[in-house]
């Protein structure tokens, strides 16, 4: 196996390699062609990120989203002469840390 490892790593850059023990899958070798691929993989498999996406989808389904067509109106400052309006933002409350 050790002598085959460099070859497997090269192959894993373009496809996932299933690792078996006694003919049964036990793991998978995932390669990355560059650092961006590695960071993207980590993000896609981060449970905190996945939970955030799930909450955002639920919020949109509940009608608490902003359509992309309406973003200009939401982000544009008021056009009243002499008055400048700062866009209002809501700060998300952080969940207590589980450390």
N, CA, C and O atoms as a GROMACS GRO file, in nm:
protein
  396
    1UNK      N    1   0.084  -0.121   0.000
    1UNK     CA    2   0.000   0.000   0.000
    1UNK      C    3   0.087   0.125   0.000
    1UNK      O    4   0.060   0.220  -0.074
    2UNK      N    5   0.193   0.126   0.083
    2UNK     CA    6   0.275   0.246   0.094
    2UNK      C    7   0.334   0.287  -0.040
    2UNK      O    8   0.340   0.406  -0.071
    3UNK      N    9   0.378   0.190  -0.119
    3UNK     CA   10   0.435   0.225  -0.250
    3UNK      C   11   0.328   0.276  -0.346
    3UNK      O   12   0.360   0.345  -0.443
    4UNK      N   13   0.200   0.243  -0.322
    4UNK     CA   14   0.091   0.287  -0.409
    4UNK      C   15   0.033   0.421  -0.367
    4UNK      O   16  -0.042   0.483  -0.443
    5UNK      N   17   0.066   0.467  -0.248
    5UNK     CA   18   0.005   0.589  -0.196
    5UNK      C   19   0.024   0.710  -0.288
    5UNK      O   20  -0.074   0.779  -0.314
    6UNK      N   21   0.144   0.739  -0.338
    6UNK     CA   22   0.157   0.855  -0.428
    6UNK      C   23   0.066   0.845  -0.551
    6UNK      O   24   0.010   0.946  -0.594
    7UNK      N   25   0.052   0.724  -0.606
    7UNK     CA   26  -0.036   0.706  -0.723
    7UNK      C   27  -0.181   0.732  -0.684
    7UNK      O   28  -0.254   0.798  -0.758
    8UNK      N   29  -0.224   0.681  -0.568
    8UNK     CA   30  -0.361   0.704  -0.523
    8UNK      C   31  -0.387   0.853  -0.499
    8UNK      O   32  -0.495   0.903  -0.531
    9UNK      N   33  -0.289   0.922  -0.444
    9UNK     CA   34  -0.306   1.066  -0.420
    9UNK      C   35  -0.321   1.142  -0.551
    9UNK      O   36  -0.401   1.234  -0.561
   10UNK      N   37  -0.243   1.104  -0.652
   10UNK     CA   38  -0.257   1.168  -0.784
   10UNK      C   39  -0.396   1.141  -0.842
   10UNK      O   40  -0.461   1.231  -0.894
   11UNK      N   41  -0.440   1.016  -0.833
   11UNK     CA   42  -0.572   0.981  -0.885
   11UNK      C   43  -0.684   1.052  -0.809
   11UNK      O   44  -0.784   1.091  -0.868
   12UNK      N   45  -0.666   1.069  -0.679
   12UNK     CA   46  -0.770   1.131  -0.596
   12UNK      C   47  -0.789   1.278  -0.631
   12UNK      O   48  -0.893   1.336  -0.598
   13UNK      N   49  -0.693   1.340  -0.697
   13UNK     CA   50  -0.709   1.480  -0.737
   13UNK      C   51  -0.818   1.496  -0.841
   13UNK      O   52  -0.874   1.604  -0.856
   14UNK      N   53  -0.850   1.388  -0.914
   14UNK     CA   54  -0.952   1.399  -1.018
   14UNK      C   55  -1.076   1.314  -0.990
   14UNK      O   56  -1.180   1.334  -1.053
   15UNK      N   57  -1.066   1.219  -0.896
   15UNK     CA   58  -1.182   1.136  -0.862
   15UNK      C   59  -1.167   1.082  -0.721
   15UNK      O   60  -1.055   1.066  -0.671
   16UNK      N   61  -1.279   1.053  -0.657
   16UNK     CA   62  -1.276   0.996  -0.523
   16UNK      C   63  -1.240   0.849  -0.533
   16UNK      O   64  -1.282   0.779  -0.625
   17UNK      N   65  -1.162   0.803  -0.436
   17UNK     CA   66  -1.119   0.663  -0.434
   17UNK      C   67  -1.179   0.597  -0.311
   17UNK      O   68  -1.160   0.644  -0.198
   18UNK      N   69  -1.252   0.488  -0.332
   18UNK     CA   70  -1.313   0.414  -0.222
   18UNK      C   71  -1.208   0.318  -0.165
   18UNK      O   72  -1.144   0.244  -0.239
   19UNK      N   73  -1.192   0.321  -0.035
   19UNK     CA   74  -1.098   0.233   0.035
   19UNK      C   75  -1.178   0.117   0.092
   19UNK      O   76  -1.280   0.138   0.159
   20UNK      N   77  -1.133  -0.004   0.067
   20UNK     CA   78  -1.206  -0.121   0.116
   20UNK      C   79  -1.118  -0.204   0.209
   20UNK      O   80  -0.995  -0.199   0.203
   21UNK      N   81  -1.184  -0.279   0.293
   21UNK     CA   82  -1.117  -0.378   0.379
   21UNK      C   83  -1.195  -0.507   0.362
   21UNK      O   84  -1.314  -0.513   0.392
   22UNK      N   85  -1.128  -0.609   0.314
   22UNK     CA   86  -1.191  -0.739   0.288
   22UNK      C   87  -1.310  -0.723   0.193
   22UNK      O   88  -1.412  -0.790   0.210
   23UNK      N   89  -1.296  -0.634   0.094
   23UNK     CA   90  -1.399  -0.616  -0.007
   23UNK      C   91  -1.515  -0.526   0.035
   23UNK      O   92  -1.608  -0.505  -0.044
   24UNK      N   93  -1.510  -0.472   0.156
   24UNK     CA   94  -1.619  -0.384   0.203
   24UNK      C   95  -1.567  -0.241   0.216
   24UNK      O   96  -1.457  -0.218   0.266
   25UNK      N   97  -1.648  -0.144   0.171
   25UNK     CA   98  -1.604  -0.004   0.180
   25UNK      C   99  -1.584   0.038   0.326
   25UNK      O  100  -1.670   0.015   0.411
   26UNK      N  101  -1.470   0.101   0.352
   26UNK     CA  102  -1.441   0.150   0.487
   26UNK      C  103  -1.409   0.298   0.490
   26UNK      O  104  -1.407   0.360   0.596
   27UNK      N  105  -1.383   0.354   0.376
   27UNK     CA  106  -1.349   0.496   0.373
   27UNK      C  107  -1.342   0.546   0.230
   27UNK      O  108  -1.369   0.474   0.134
   28UNK      N  109  -1.305   0.673   0.220
   28UNK     CA  110  -1.296   0.733   0.088
   28UNK      C  111  -1.178   0.831   0.089
   28UNK      O  112  -1.157   0.902   0.187
   29UNK      N  113  -1.104   0.833  -0.017
   29UNK     CA  114  -0.993   0.925  -0.032
   29UNK      C  115  -1.037   1.035  -0.128
   29UNK      O  116  -1.069   1.008  -0.244
   30UNK      N  117  -1.038   1.157  -0.080
   30UNK     CA  118  -1.081   1.271  -0.159
   30UNK      C  119  -0.959   1.360  -0.180
   30UNK      O  120  -0.896   1.404  -0.083
   31UNK      N  121  -0.926   1.386  -0.304
   31UNK     CA  122  -0.812   1.472  -0.334
   31UNK      C  123  -0.860   1.611  -0.375
   31UNK      O  124  -0.976   1.631  -0.407
   32UNK      N  125  -0.767   1.705  -0.373
   32UNK     CA  126  -0.798   1.843  -0.408
   32UNK      C  127  -0.691   1.892  -0.504
   32UNK      O  128  -0.572   1.873  -0.481
   33UNK      N  129  -0.736   1.955  -0.611
   33UNK     CA  130  -0.639   2.002  -0.710
   33UNK      C  131  -0.575   2.134  -0.668
   33UNK      O  132  -0.468   2.171  -0.718
   34UNK      N  133  -0.641   2.206  -0.575
   34UNK     CA  134  -0.582   2.330  -0.525
   34UNK      C  135  -0.641   2.362  -0.387
   34UNK      O  136  -0.731   2.294  -0.339
   35UNK      N  137  -0.589   2.466  -0.324
   35UNK     CA  138  -0.632   2.501  -0.189
   35UNK      C  139  -0.778   2.548  -0.185
   35UNK      O  140  -0.848   2.524  -0.086
   36UNK      N  141  -0.824   2.613  -0.291
   36UNK     CA  142  -0.964   2.656  -0.295
   36UNK      C  143  -1.059   2.537  -0.288
   36UNK      O  144  -1.162   2.543  -0.222
   37UNK      N  145  -1.024   2.428  -0.357
   37UNK     CA  146  -1.106   2.307  -0.350
   37UNK      C  147  -1.111   2.253  -0.208
   37UNK      O  148  -1.216   2.210  -0.161
   38UNK      N  149  -0.998   2.255  -0.140
   38UNK     CA  150  -0.991   2.209  -0.001
   38UNK      C  151  -1.079   2.295   0.090
   38UNK      O  152  -1.154   2.242   0.172
   39UNK      N  153  -1.071   2.426   0.076
   39UNK     CA  154  -1.153   2.516   0.158
   39UNK      C  155  -1.302   2.497   0.129
   39UNK      O  156  -1.384   2.499   0.220
   40UNK      N  157  -1.335   2.480   0.001
   40UNK     CA  158  -1.474   2.458  -0.037
   40UNK      C  159  -1.528   2.328   0.024
   40UNK      O  160  -1.641   2.323   0.072
   41UNK      N  161  -1.447   2.223   0.020
   41UNK     CA  162  -1.487   2.095   0.079
   41UNK      C  163  -1.512   2.109   0.229
   41UNK      O  164  -1.611   2.059   0.282
   42UNK      N  165  -1.421   2.178   0.296
   42UNK     CA  166  -1.437   2.198   0.441
   42UNK      C  167  -1.565   2.274   0.471
   42UNK      O  168  -1.638   2.238   0.565
   43UNK      N  169  -1.595   2.377   0.394
   43UNK     CA  170  -1.716   2.456   0.415
   43UNK      C  171  -1.841   2.372   0.391
   43UNK      O  172  -1.935   2.376   0.470
   44UNK      N  173  -1.842   2.296   0.283
   44UNK     CA  174  -1.958   2.214   0.249
   44UNK      C  175  -1.987   2.105   0.352
   44UNK      O  176  -2.099   2.055   0.358
   45UNK      N  177  -1.888   2.069   0.432
   45UNK     CA  178  -1.905   1.962   0.530
   45UNK      C  179  -1.901   2.013   0.674
   45UNK      O  180  -1.893   1.933   0.768
   46UNK      N  181  -1.906   2.144   0.691
   46UNK     CA  182  -1.905   2.203   0.825
   46UNK      C  183  -2.048   2.204   0.879
   46UNK      O  184  -2.135   2.269   0.821
   47UNK      N  185  -2.075   2.133   0.990
   47UNK     CA  186  -2.212   2.127   1.041
   47UNK      C  187  -2.269   2.264   1.078
   47UNK      O  188  -2.390   2.286   1.065
   48UNK      N  189  -2.185   2.356   1.122
   48UNK     CA  190  -2.234   2.491   1.155
   48UNK      C  191  -2.282   2.563   1.030
   48UNK      O  192  -2.385   2.630   1.033
   49UNK      N  193  -2.208   2.550   0.920
   49UNK     CA  194  -2.246   2.613   0.795
   49UNK      C  195  -2.375   2.551   0.741
   49UNK      O  196  -2.465   2.622   0.696
   50UNK      N  197  -2.384   2.418   0.746
   50UNK     CA  198  -2.504   2.350   0.698
   50UNK      C  199  -2.627   2.390   0.779
   50UNK      O  200  -2.735   2.404   0.723
   51UNK      N  201  -2.611   2.407   0.910
   51UNK     CA  202  -2.722   2.451   0.994
   51UNK      C  203  -2.764   2.593   0.958
   51UNK      O  204  -2.882   2.625   0.956
   52UNK      N  205  -2.667   2.677   0.930
   52UNK     CA  206  -2.698   2.816   0.892
   52UNK      C  207  -2.777   2.820   0.760
   52UNK      O  208  -2.870   2.899   0.745
   53UNK      N  209  -2.737   2.736   0.666
   53UNK     CA  210  -2.809   2.727   0.539
   53UNK      C  211  -2.952   2.679   0.563
   53UNK      O  212  -3.046   2.733   0.505
   54UNK      N  213  -2.968   2.578   0.648
   54UNK     CA  214  -3.102   2.525   0.677
   54UNK      C  215  -3.190   2.632   0.740
   54UNK      O  216  -3.308   2.644   0.706
   55UNK      N  217  -3.134   2.712   0.832
   55UNK     CA  218  -3.212   2.820   0.896
   55UNK      C  219  -3.249   2.926   0.793
   55UNK      O  220  -3.361   2.977   0.796
   56UNK      N  221  -3.158   2.959   0.703
   56UNK     CA  222  -3.186   3.059   0.600
   56UNK      C  223  -3.297   3.011   0.507
   56UNK      O  224  -3.386   3.087   0.470
   57UNK      N  225  -3.292   2.884   0.468
   57UNK     CA  226  -3.397   2.829   0.381
   57UNK      C  227  -3.532   2.831   0.450
   57UNK      O  228  -3.634   2.864   0.389
   58UNK      N  229  -3.534   2.794   0.578
   58UNK     CA  230  -3.660   2.795   0.654
   58UNK      C  231  -3.714   2.938   0.664
   58UNK      O  232  -3.835   2.959   0.655
   59UNK      N  233  -3.627   3.034   0.682
   59UNK     CA  234  -3.668   3.173   0.692
   59UNK      C  235  -3.730   3.221   0.560
   59UNK      O  236  -3.831   3.291   0.560
   60UNK      N  237  -3.669   3.182   0.451
   60UNK     CA  238  -3.722   3.220   0.319
   60UNK      C  239  -3.857   3.154   0.296
   60UNK      O  240  -3.950   3.218   0.247
   61UNK      N  241  -3.869   3.028   0.331
   61UNK     CA  242  -3.996   2.958   0.313
   61UNK      C  243  -4.106   3.019   0.400
   61UNK      O  244  -4.224   3.012   0.365
   62UNK      N  245  -4.067   3.078   0.513
   62UNK     CA  246  -4.164   3.142   0.602
   62UNK      C  247  -4.197   3.285   0.556
   62UNK      O  248  -4.274   3.355   0.621
   63UNK      N  249  -4.137   3.328   0.443
   63UNK     CA  250  -4.168   3.459   0.388
   63UNK      C  251  -4.087   3.572   0.449
   63UNK      O  252  -4.125   3.688   0.436
   64UNK      N  253  -3.977   3.541   0.515
   64UNK     CA  254  -3.895   3.645   0.578
   64UNK      C  255  -3.769   3.676   0.497
   64UNK      O  256  -3.666   3.711   0.554
   65UNK      N  257  -3.778   3.662   0.367
   65UNK     CA  258  -3.663   3.690   0.282
   65UNK      C  259  -3.685   3.814   0.199
   65UNK      O  260  -3.793   3.874   0.202
   66UNK      N  261  -3.584   3.854   0.125
   66UNK     CA  262  -3.592   3.967   0.033
   66UNK      C  263  -3.560   3.913  -0.106
   66UNK      O  264  -3.457   3.848  -0.125
   67UNK      N  265  -3.647   3.939  -0.202
   67UNK     CA  266  -3.622   3.893  -0.338
   67UNK      C  267  -3.504   3.968  -0.396
   67UNK      O  268  -3.484   4.086  -0.365
   68UNK      N  269  -3.426   3.902  -0.478
   68UNK     CA  270  -3.309   3.967  -0.537
   68UNK      C  271  -3.350   4.089  -0.620
   68UNK      O  272  -3.274   4.185  -0.631
   69UNK      N  273  -3.469   4.085  -0.680
   69UNK     CA  274  -3.518   4.198  -0.759
   69UNK      C  275  -3.541   4.321  -0.671
   69UNK      O  276  -3.538   4.434  -0.720
   70UNK      N  277  -3.565   4.301  -0.541
   70UNK     CA  278  -3.595   4.410  -0.450
   70UNK      C  279  -3.472   4.461  -0.374
   70UNK      O  280  -3.484   4.554  -0.294
   71UNK      N  281  -3.357   4.402  -0.396
   71UNK     CA  282  -3.238   4.440  -0.319
   71UNK      C  283  -3.197   4.585  -0.340
   71UNK      O  284  -3.158   4.651  -0.244
   72UNK      N  285  -3.205   4.636  -0.462
   72UNK     CA  286  -3.165   4.775  -0.486
   72UNK      C  287  -3.245   4.870  -0.400
   72UNK      O  288  -3.189   4.963  -0.341
   73UNK      N  289  -3.375   4.849  -0.390
   73UNK     CA  290  -3.460   4.937  -0.310
   73UNK      C  291  -3.426   4.926  -0.162
   73UNK      O  292  -3.433   5.025  -0.090
   74UNK      N  293  -3.390   4.808  -0.117
   74UNK     CA  294  -3.358   4.788   0.024
   74UNK      C  295  -3.223   4.850   0.058
   74UNK      O  296  -3.207   4.908   0.166
   75UNK      N  297  -3.127   4.837  -0.032
   75UNK     CA  298  -2.992   4.883  -0.004
   75UNK      C  299  -2.967   5.029  -0.040
   75UNK      O  300  -2.870   5.088   0.008
   76UNK      N  301  -3.052   5.090  -0.123
   76UNK     CA  302  -3.036   5.228  -0.165
   76UNK      C  303  -3.066   5.324  -0.050
   76UNK      O  304  -3.167   5.308   0.018
   77UNK      N  305  -2.980   5.424  -0.027
   77UNK     CA  306  -3.011   5.524   0.076
   77UNK      C  307  -3.130   5.610   0.033
   77UNK      O  308  -3.160   5.621  -0.086
   78UNK      N  309  -3.195   5.671   0.130
   78UNK     CA  310  -3.310   5.758   0.099
   78UNK      C  311  -3.264   5.872   0.009
   78UNK      O  312  -3.151   5.920   0.022
   79UNK      N  313  -3.350   5.915  -0.082
   79UNK     CA  314  -3.313   6.021  -0.176
   79UNK      C  315  -3.368   6.156  -0.134
   79UNK      O  316  -3.390   6.243  -0.218
   80UNK      N  317  -3.392   6.174  -0.005
   80UNK     CA  318  -3.440   6.301   0.044
   80UNK      C  319  -3.323   6.398   0.051
   80UNK      O  320  -3.221   6.365   0.111
   81UNK      N  321  -3.335   6.519  -0.011
   81UNK     CA  322  -3.224   6.614  -0.011
   81UNK      C  323  -3.192   6.659   0.133
   81UNK      O  324  -3.281   6.686   0.213
   82UNK      N  325  -3.062   6.665   0.161
   82UNK     CA  326  -3.019   6.716   0.291
   82UNK      C  327  -3.020   6.613   0.402
   82UNK      O  328  -2.968   6.639   0.510
   83UNK      N  329  -3.077   6.499   0.379
   83UNK     CA  330  -3.080   6.396   0.483
   83UNK      C  331  -3.010   6.272   0.430
   83UNK      O  332  -3.034   6.227   0.318
   84UNK      N  333  -2.924   6.221   0.514
   84UNK     CA  334  -2.862   6.095   0.473
   84UNK      C  335  -2.915   5.988   0.566
   84UNK      O  336  -2.929   6.008   0.687
   85UNK      N  337  -2.944   5.877   0.509
   85UNK     CA  338  -3.001   5.768   0.588
   85UNK      C  339  -2.906   5.650   0.582
   85UNK      O  340  -2.869   5.604   0.474
   86UNK      N  341  -2.868   5.601   0.697
   86UNK     CA  342  -2.785   5.483   0.703
   86UNK      C  343  -2.875   5.360   0.691
   86UNK      O  344  -2.981   5.354   0.755
   87UNK      N  345  -2.835   5.263   0.612
   87UNK     CA  346  -2.918   5.143   0.604
   87UNK      C  347  -2.923   5.074   0.739
   87UNK      O  348  -2.822   5.064   0.810
   88UNK      N  349  -3.038   5.027   0.773
   88UNK     CA  350  -3.052   4.958   0.901
   88UNK      C  351  -3.020   4.811   0.882
   88UNK      O  352  -3.056   4.750   0.782
   89UNK      N  353  -2.952   4.758   0.978
   89UNK     CA  354  -2.920   4.616   0.975
   89UNK      C  355  -2.958   4.555   1.108
   89UNK      O  356  -2.953   4.620   1.212
   90UNK      N  357  -2.997   4.431   1.102
   90UNK     CA  358  -3.028   4.359   1.223
   90UNK      C  359  -2.909   4.273   1.258
   90UNK      O  360  -2.852   4.206   1.172
   91UNK      N  361  -2.872   4.275   1.382
   91UNK     CA  362  -2.763   4.190   1.425
   91UNK      C  363  -2.820   4.058   1.471
   91UNK      O  364  -2.914   4.053   1.550
   92UNK      N  365  -2.762   3.953   1.422
   92UNK     CA  366  -2.809   3.821   1.461
   92UNK      C  367  -2.761   3.791   1.603
   92UNK      O  368  -2.647   3.820   1.639
   93UNK      N  369  -2.850   3.732   1.682
   93UNK     CA  370  -2.809   3.689   1.815
   93UNK      C  371  -2.730   3.561   1.801
   93UNK      O  372  -2.766   3.471   1.725
   94UNK      N  373  -2.624   3.555   1.875
   94UNK     CA  374  -2.540   3.436   1.872
   94UNK      C  375  -2.590   3.333   1.971
   94UNK      O  376  -2.631   3.366   2.082
   95UNK      N  377  -2.587   3.212   1.929
   95UNK     CA  378  -2.623   3.103   2.020
   95UNK      C  379  -2.511   3.084   2.120
   95UNK      O  380  -2.395   3.107   2.086
   96UNK      N  381  -2.542   3.044   2.241
   96UNK     CA  382  -2.436   3.022   2.340
   96UNK      C  383  -2.338   2.916   2.290
   96UNK      O  384  -2.377   2.818   2.227
   97UNK      N  385  -2.213   2.936   2.319
   97UNK     CA  386  -2.109   2.844   2.278
   97UNK      C  387  -2.123   2.714   2.356
   97UNK      O  388  -2.157   2.715   2.474
   98UNK      N  389  -2.096   2.602   2.289
   98UNK     CA  390  -2.106   2.472   2.354
   98UNK      C  391  -1.969   2.422   2.399
   98UNK      O  392  -1.948   2.302   2.413
   99UNK      N  393  -1.879   2.511   2.421
   99UNK     CA  394  -1.743   2.471   2.462
   99UNK      C  395  -1.738   2.442   2.609
   99UNK      O  396  -1.632   2.407   2.661
   0.00000   0.00000   0.00000
